[in-house]
Amino acid sequence: MGFGGILAQLAQGAAQTIYITLACCATALIVGLVVAGLRRVASPLVVGLLDVFTYVYRGVPVLVMLFMVYFGLPGIGLKVSPLWAMMLSLGLIAAAYVGEVFRGALDAVDPTEILAAQASGLSRVQVLMSIELPQMLRMSVPGLINEFTTILKYSPFGFTVGLPEITKQAMTLTSTTLRGIEIYLAVGVLYFLIYRLLLVGVHLLERRFRVPGLSPQ
């Protein structure tokens, strides 16, 4: 089997890796947006609870959280699928970091714009949706790229709960062909291609929410 054949075999796991990565990225983005938005408009009690969420999920290793969700929850009668286990562990851990990225970007929004919008009669929620969020999303792009890349790099943990992603396919191929160098070189190539795909997606998001009059970074 040549290098092309190895790539073809690993491509079967690449689709699963992309699926896992996108699912966890979506979880991180949605939950991170909710966390950042609630911090601006919610009561101090809710903000305190969000701080606890961020503190806990940023402090627990991904693999430990994954095992707690996948192997621990069935002990109390809650069985989750491998994909949901990844979303509730890797996705939420990434969400805690993304929420902090969004908080920093929100703090960078010019306060005079917010004051002017409030003086024009906009409610706090309207200011958040119309003034702060569009600018926040654009200024968050570098941080989002870092976090989404981290999700991709942690996606191989999926094989520990039975997801047949690239790493699982590579281990199977290596055990049958004993051509580990070529196989893991191909794995590196595929991960790089997936990384480029994620990069394109984030920049499309940046373009969608670009603030008029500001040049791209």
Helices and strands as residue ranges (DSSP letters): H 3-41, H 44-59, H 62-67, I 68-72, G 73-76, H 82-86, I 87-91, H 92-107, H 111-119, H 124-127, I 128-132, H 133-139, H 141-154, G 155-161, H 166-177, H 180-208
